[in-house]
């Protein structure tokens, strides 16, 4: 008997646990597939787009050349943010956002752009971490509840043997296995994606620092 059949024969709590595990599994695999598609080749794209930018003679052409190698829009938002600052003259201070020298203004806009890109890169990571950490305990809850009801039903029958106990208890343990099967892919994906995202973020931060240094020059 699998976990689905066991849940159908159980009470409302057993069915709720099984449904929660099914929902966790579907959610994690949707996020895994979306992030795998989104991150495919992203690190190479960042390297190519930044290299194309530095080969350009000016900021406008650099933005155009980087855009060709940046389908995920990880580099071009930083260039656009730097482009938004007028480097020919200090902006007239109508607001606090325009206060400070060029370097300070660049730091602010590039930081905001980096935060937006990092938010984009980390999409779904919290969900994967949550599922990976909670799914085993949800499955364990289903197991404990199933064993409790199995033993209660056996005790009510008036006779208790090893054969009578092993069947229901073994079926209840399937819920623990189901929880692990849901959690393991989520944990593995979280770790793999986290490593890739960390490398991309480091490269983007370095590019942003170099861009600020270049554009802040008079």
DAUR-V722272 format. One record per run of one state. SS is the DSSP state (A for helix, B for strand, O for the rest). FROM is the first residue (numbers start at 0). TO is the last residue. Records with the same first field share a line. If there is no record, write none. Layout:
# DAUR-V722272
SS: FROM-TO / FROM-TO
This chain:
# DAUR-V722272
O: 0-1 / 9-10 / 39-40 / 54-57 / 68-74 / 83-94 / 98-100 / 121-123 / 157-160 / 215-217
A: 2-8 / 11-38 / 41-53 / 58-67 / 75-82 / 95-97 / 101-120 / 124-156 / 161-214
